[in-house]
Amino acid sequence: MMTSSTLSVNPTDQEHEIIFPQGEFWSDEPPVESNLHLRQILLLIECLEWLWQDRDDFFATGNLTIYYSPNQKKSQDFRGPDFFVVLGTPRDQNRKSWVVWQEDGKYPNVIVEILSHSTAKVDREEKKQIYQDIFRTPDYFWFDPESLEFQGFTLMSGLYQPIEPNDNGWLWSQQLELFLGIYEQKLRYFTPDGNLVLTPEEAAKQEKQEKEYEQQQKEYERQQKEYERQQKEYERQQKESAQQKIEQLTAKLRELGIDPDQDL
């Protein structure tokens, strides 16, 4: 929940400047709707962090409260985004929430809401309006893990415009420079050239398969070389045998008084 610090106003300041509360702000989010929702959120986080493991200029998280105003609306309807990414910020995993005025005024660059029966209307209407008008978040997506409904919007001239899907049904995120699309009934990332962004487990499995394939290729090449060596040895033995037969025949002719080197 929000810190107990209260909003203070300097009465001598004619402009009534707002002094934002300071201190620690804990996330105040209820549990996610289901295990399906939880796994989808974790999938989005771990894939992006694995892809960008060498980067230290982003923060990706899920189900975390965003404090953007001391007077922001607090209700059971409005919750923090299910998943969001902030670019150009330190990759500090110790954040207890996202407090805009303590983060250089930064808002999420990308937000993904995971729809459910209880949140879908708010995600499609109220939250979309807040993300458009207050957050000014460039890319907003929502995904229903049950019906597989998937839509995306990009901010153009201050208004969200639908993102047109490509031939695969994927939607482009200019902020992430990645496609988002459905793969095996999950929302996943795809690189610009169409490759699936893997989880660490998938990457480890792929690496293992590649090593096994490489070993099989090396074994195949070894067997091929051995086969070629045996073929050469066989050919050498055949030539040697043929030469021995010629020499035996020549010797026999000479025994018979025939000179095999004499022209007939």
N, C-alpha and C positions, 0 to 999 in steps of 0.2 A: 504494500500500500504506500501512498505518498508520504513523504516525511512530514513531521509535525510542524515544520517551519511554516510560518504564515506569511501572507502577502503584506508587505509594508509600503506605505505611501508617505512621502515627505510632504507635510502640509505646507511647507514654505515654497515648494516647487509649483509654480503656477501651471506648468504643463502636466502635473500629476504623473510624473514618470513612474512606470511600473518597476518595482524591484523584484526580480525573480527569486524565489526561494532557493537556497543552496543546501548542500548536504547530500546524503544518500537517498536515492529513490528506488524502492524495491518494486519489482514487477508485481502486478495485481491481477493476473490472468487466471481464469478458472481452468480446470483440466480440459484437455482436448476432447472432442466428441466421442472418439472411439479409437481402438488400436489401429484401425485402417487410416484414420486421420493422422495419428501420431507417426506411423511408419512413413507416410507420404511426406510429412514435414522433415523428418530426419533424413529421408532420401535426398531431398532438395539441398539440405545443408551439407551432408557428407560428400555428395558428388561435386558440388561447387568448391568445397574446401580441398578436395583431392585434386581437382583440375588446377586450382590456383594455389597449390601447396607452396610454391616458391614466391608467392606474393605476400606482402604485409601491408597492403593499402586498402583493405576492405573489411567489412564486418557483416557476416551472414548469420542469422539466427531465426528462431521461431517462437511463437506464442509468448512474446515479450512485450510488456507495456511500453508505449511511446508517450512520453510526457512532452507536450508541445506548447502548453499554456497553463498558467496557474489557474485559469478559469475554464479549462476545457470541460466539456460535457462528461459527466461520469454517470453511467447507467449500466444496467445489466445487458443492454443491447449493444453498447459500444465496447469493443474489446480491441486489444492490440492486434496487429496483423498476424496471421498464422505463420507467414514466412516473409522476411524482408532482407534486402541487401543495401548497405550504405557503402558507396565508393569513396575513395580518397580520405580514408580515416584509418587510424591504427587498428590492427587486428587484436583488440583487447578482449579476451574471453572472460574477463572478470567483471564485465559490466552486469549490474543487477537489473538494469532497465535501459531505455534509450531516452535521455533527457536532452531535448533539442537545444536548449539554451546553454547547456554545458558541453555541447558537441559542435561548437562554432556555428550553430544555427542549421546544421545539416539535417535533412530529412531523407527517408529512404529513396534510393534511385529506382528500386524495383520492389513491388509487393505482389505476393501471391496469397489469395485466400482459398482455403479448402472448404468448399460448400458443404452444408448439412441442412437437414430439414429446419432446424431451429435458427440458423444464421443466414441462409441463402438470401432472404429478402433484404436484410441489412447489408450484406456484402454487395448485392447488386445495386442498391439505392443509396442508403445513408453513407456507408463507407466509401463508395465510389465517389460521392460528392465531396466528402472530406479530403480524400486523396487527390482529387482534382483541384479543388479550390483552396485548400489550406496547405496540404503537404506539397502540392505541385509535383507529385511523384511521376516521373516520365513514363514508366511502364507499369501497368497494372493488369494482373491476370487473375482469373478464378477457375477453379477446377473442382468438379464433383467426382470423388473416387467411386461412387456407386453408379451414377448414371453416365459418367465419363463426359459430362458437359464441360466444355473448355472454351474460354473466350479470353481475348486480350485486347488491351487498349493502350494507345500511346498518346501523349499529350502534344497537341498541335494548336498553336495560337490560344493556349489557355483552356482548351477543351479536349476531352478524351475522344479519340477517333478509333473505331475498331481496326485491329490489325488483320490484314488479309492473310489467310493461310497459304502456304505453298502447296505444291502438288502432293506432298506427304501429309498435309493437314497440320503442319507445324507452324508456329507463330514466332516471328523474329523479335528478339529483344535487342534493341540498339545499345542499351546500357550494358548488357552483359556480353554483347557480341556473340550470342548463342541463340539457337532455336530452342523453343520449348514445344514438346509434343508428347503424345501418348504412346507408350511402349509397354506391352504386356500389362495393360490396364493401370499403368502408373504414369504420372507426369515426370518426364525426364528431359535432360538437356541433350542437345545435339550440336556438334561443331558446325562451322560454316560449310565445311565440305561433306557434311552428312554423317559423321561418325557419332555413335552413342557415347556420351560422357559416362565413364564407368564409375562404379563404387570402388572403394579400396579392395573389397573382397573380389569383385569381378576383375579388377586389374591384376590382382595376385593370381587368380585362376587363369587369366589369359596369359600372363607371363609364364606360368607353369606349363601351359599347353604349348606355348611357343618354344620353351626349352626342350620339352619332350619331342616336339616336331624337329627341332634342330638336331637333337641327338639321333632321332630316326634317320634324318637326312645324312648325318655323318656316318651312321652305321651302314646305310645304303651305299654311300660313296666308298666306304671301306670294302664292302662286299663286291662292289663293281671293280675296284682296283685289284682285289684278290682274284676275281674271275678273269680279268684281263691278264694278270700274271700267270695264272694257270693255263690260259689259252696260249700265251707266248711259250710257256714251258712245253706244252703239248706239241705246238708247231715245231719247236726246236728238236724235240725228241723224234717227231715224224721225219724231219729233214735228216737227222742223224741216222735213223733207221734206214731211210732210203739210200743214204750215202754208203752205209755198210753193205747193203744188198748189191749196189753197183760195184763196189770193190770186190765182193765175193764172186760176182759174175765175171768180172774182169780177170780175176785170178784163175777161175775155172777155164776160161777161154785160152789163157796162156798155157795151162796144163795140156790142153788139147792141141797146142801148136798153132793157135790162132792169135794173131796180134790184133787186139781190139782197136788199136790206134791207127792201123793201116787202112787207108782208103780203099773201098771196094771198087 
